[in-house]
Amino acid sequence: MSLIEQIDKNNVPEHVAIIMDGNGRWAKKQGKFRVFGHRAGVKAVREAVEGAAEVGVKFLTLYAFSTENWNRPKLEVEALMSLLLSSLKDELETLTKNNIKLKIIGDISKLPSKNQRELTSVVEKTKDNDRMTLILALSYSSKVEIIDSIKSIAQKVKDGIVDLSDIDESLVSNNLYTAGIPDVDLMIRTSGETRISNFLLWQIAYAELFFLDILWPDFRKKNLYESILDYQNRERRFGKTSEQL
Ligand code: FPP
């Protein structure tokens, strides 16, 4: 039986999030510039998106650029931005054909205006697609997201729209960039690093975490399916005992 056939279709993680790490190391291992690794990383992005849609994942969030990544050398940042722009142009047709919606989380006002325009356009053109939502985290910081949600709730309290006693988990969730998107079920990080790096801190409260030793450009559908199979063998207790489940 192929890997995808072994997956229990009634227990597919609804929301998968991936920290795509190791592009630089992948390139270096071959004596090439870091940008070469990012370019190879785009193929892995395609594999992750196609693989997730094929198995029935409803939300896939990819950490494409963190607020901290702005501190990288200017040339690398520019290369990443132009790679993002060309990938968006190239992939619009595939997103449309596969009925995938694009959503962005993060502060894209810091991105070059060409990128902002293209992102807004692809988001608009795919807004009615409903097979899967691909969420790109761009210029994203989970701490900033939480601060923004605190500010917006505080403003509502000040304006008398929300009462202090109304503040609960669902209100906070609904004021995050990910409002309306279920919490993460499965989080994957490649490259052997075992950190969360300021990614979806609130949303991963009960996520199952997977740290893969491969570098991001080597990621293929098979790695996603292996992680999902492993996820299906874990018991998610949400604080309860085995007997209570
Ligand atoms: C991490 O590897 C990767 C990134 C910071 C960028 C990810 C971007 C892509 C895969 C390409 C563009 C994305 C889309 C959505 C089309 P690293 O550079 O931190 O690697 P290292 O840890 O080995 O240095």
Residues whose N, C-alpha, C, O or C-beta is under 5 A from the ligand:
A	BS01	FPP	M20 D21 G22 N23 G24 R25 W26 H38 G41 V42 V45 Y63 A64 L83 L84 S87
